[in-house]
Amino acid sequence: MAAVCADELAVEPPAAARRLLGATLWSGPVGVRIVEVEAYGGDPTGPWPDLASHSGRGRTKRNAVMFGPAGVLYVYLSYGMHTCVNVTSGPDGTASAVLIRSGEVVAGLQTARARRTTARSDADLAKGPGNLGSTLGITLGDYGTPLFDPSSPIRLELAGALSAAEIATGPRVGVRMAAEQAWRFWLPASTAVSVYRRSPRAPRIETGSGPGSYR
């Protein structure tokens, strides 16, 4: 059964990202329903070259798990302090992963509130990748956890596939490279979706509305 679930993510990054929407990520007593994700590809030699990805320039000790099988936890620190949670995707040997950006706490609410005492509301508990990692209590030590193994402390439960009408699409948040890549997916009906912010370091592009027009 675990292999079957992982196989559903062994596909191209956008398809894996859409499949993760509505899924529940469990860590101990806390369960978070995923409502916002971003897809990331891999190195230039693979089918989905992506310079915004951690694997965009090849394999390293840090990103090695991205080159393995789908359905494994990839964890890293953003700005040296925020734990970001990713799920590997694509076939074994081909780098890609999906960043879990935001979710709704559906179980373990008291534990989640204790971990996120500064959250203004329950909808804010797991809004944004750093907050989501804190709410779930995930650390760098959880790197490489197989998410479909029933004995794992962190587990992923896929939900039924959603229709295209239920999913919104747009550019990824805060990346400098490939800033226009529309590989961010979210459920617009959820109040836990984060706010889009374009990186100030991303190159401006011409809008086509006239000379010198940018956005």
Secondary structure, 3 states (H helix, E strand, C coil): CHHHHHHCCCCCHHHHHHHHCCCEEEECCEEEEEEEEEEECECCCCCCECCCCCCCCCCCCCCHHHHCCCCEEEEEEECCCEEEEEEECCCCCCCCEEEEEEEEEEECHHHHHHHCCCCCCHHHCCECHHHHHHHHCCCHHHCCCECCCCCCCEEEECCCCCCHHHCEEECCCCCCCCCCCCCEEECCCCCCCCCCCCCCCCCCCECCCCCCCEC
